[in-house]
Amino acid sequence: MSNPSEHPTHHPHPQPQGAPPLNSSQAQFWDERYASLPWAYGQEPNDFLRQEVDALRTTWGHFKGRRALCLADGEGRNGVYLAQLGFEVTSLDFSAQARKKALQWAQTCGVALQYTLMDLNDYDFNSNDSLALEAVGKSWDLIVAIFFQPSKPTRERLYAGLNQALSAQGHFILETKHERSSPESERYPGLATLVRDIEPLLLVTGQECARELNEGTYHQGMHEVTQLHAKKMA
Ligand SMILES: C[S@@+](CC[C@H](N)C(=O)[O-])C[C@H]1O[C@@H](n2cnc3c(N)ncnc32)[C@H](O)[C@@H]1O
């Protein structure tokens, strides 16, 4: 199956007066994608996330009361899954359509999901001066980035803040597409780049591999991916 583009071209244009400070052209791309399909990436959680969270059960015993932050959570398949396991979940994404669907999905599943519209190009884990976000300034037991493929500057800035944002035993779980030669390859990094970006987090497991994706309409078939699970050093 062909792989529709994951990223809109960035065409900055003035925000309408009173609009939220989101990058509206990029958010609009995602809104249109989410409005046009029942589930762009399916309702099941990402299977690398599921596998690594299963492994965390051995360390943590249970997840009740643990705080999870899902970056770019889209339609909420991963956030809702973590909430079903007992995590208190905050999801961030800049697509209002995604938020609407995620909150409906959470309601259907009978779980609470805190979902804040946020342009992650502007998000700073460690600042509490700019955004009246419930989550800001608290520490997270788990931060998740599943197929969130920001620009290099955004990724470097955000991931440099992970160590401070995580609680003492906090973990970070990521899967991204990995492209070595596309013009957009900086958005789809390999393991060495990501390990550098998340310093001083300690790698629990990580690999670059080709694997079969079966996630909704947009993630089907064989893809090169990078998977990474890291933790804060004790
Ligand atoms: C490929 S989808 C993955 C969604 C979800 N993590 C999943 O696995 O189902 C990428 C998501 O990133 C979000 N996104 C992209 N750039 C963003 C930004 N700058 N701020 C907030 N969300 C962003 C999009 O709205 C979209 O929901």
The ligand as an SDF file (V2000), in Angstrom:
LIG
                    3D

 27 29  0  0  0  0  0  0  0  0999 V2000
    1.4230    9.8600   12.7670 C   0  0  0  0  0  0  0  0  0  0  0  0
    0.3170   10.6750   13.9040 S   0  0  0  0  0  0  0  0  0  0  0  0
    0.5090    9.6470   15.3500 C   0  0  0  0  0  0  0  0  0  0  0  0
   -0.6180    9.7900   16.3390 C   0  0  0  0  0  0  0  0  0  0  0  0
   -0.5210    8.8930   17.5640 C   0  0  0  0  0  0  0  0  0  0  0  0
    0.6930    9.1200   18.3210 N   0  0  0  0  0  0  0  0  0  0  0  0
   -0.6500    7.4520   17.1880 C   0  0  0  0  0  0  0  0  0  0  0  0
    0.3620    6.7390   17.2220 O   0  0  0  0  0  0  0  0  0  0  0  0
   -1.7590    7.0280   16.8690 O   0  0  0  0  0  0  0  0  0  0  0  0
    1.2260   12.1400   14.3250 C   0  0  0  0  0  0  0  0  0  0  0  0
    0.5020   13.0540   15.2810 C   0  0  0  0  0  0  0  0  0  0  0  0
    1.3550   14.1270   15.6040 O   0  0  0  0  0  0  0  0  0  0  0  0
    0.5740   15.2880   15.7740 C   0  0  0  0  0  0  0  0  0  0  0  0
    1.4840   16.4340   15.6490 N   0  0  0  0  0  0  0  0  0  0  0  0
    2.3590   16.6740   14.6320 C   0  0  0  0  0  0  0  0  0  0  0  0
    3.0380   17.8100   14.8570 N   0  0  0  0  0  0  0  0  0  0  0  0
    2.5740   18.3050   16.0370 C   0  0  0  0  0  0  0  0  0  0  0  0
    2.8670   19.4820   16.7800 C   0  0  0  0  0  0  0  0  0  0  0  0
    3.7760   20.3700   16.3750 N   0  0  0  0  0  0  0  0  0  0  0  0
    2.2030   19.6940   17.9320 N   0  0  0  0  0  0  0  0  0  0  0  0
    1.2640   18.8110   18.3510 C   0  0  0  0  0  0  0  0  0  0  0  0
    0.9350   17.6830   17.6880 N   0  0  0  0  0  0  0  0  0  0  0  0
    1.5820   17.4390   16.5340 C   0  0  0  0  0  0  0  0  0  0  0  0
   -0.4770   15.1840   14.7060 C   0  0  0  0  0  0  0  0  0  0  0  0
   -1.6050   15.9790   14.9650 O   0  0  0  0  0  0  0  0  0  0  0  0
   -0.7660   13.6760   14.7570 C   0  0  0  0  0  0  0  0  0  0  0  0
   -1.8350   13.4180   15.6410 O   0  0  0  0  0  0  0  0  0  0  0  0
  1  2  1  0
  2  3  1  0
  2 10  1  0
  3  4  1  0
  4  5  1  0
  5  6  1  0
  5  7  1  0
  7  8  2  0
  7  9  1  0
 10 11  1  0
 11 12  1  0
 11 26  1  0
 12 13  1  0
 13 14  1  0
 13 24  1  0
 14 15  1  0
 14 23  1  0
 15 16  2  0
 16 17  1  0
 17 18  1  0
 17 23  2  0
 18 19  1  0
 18 20  2  0
 20 21  1  0
 21 22  2  0
 22 23  1  0
 24 25  1  0
 24 26  1  0
 26 27  1  0
M  CHG  2   2   1   9  -1
M  END
$$$$
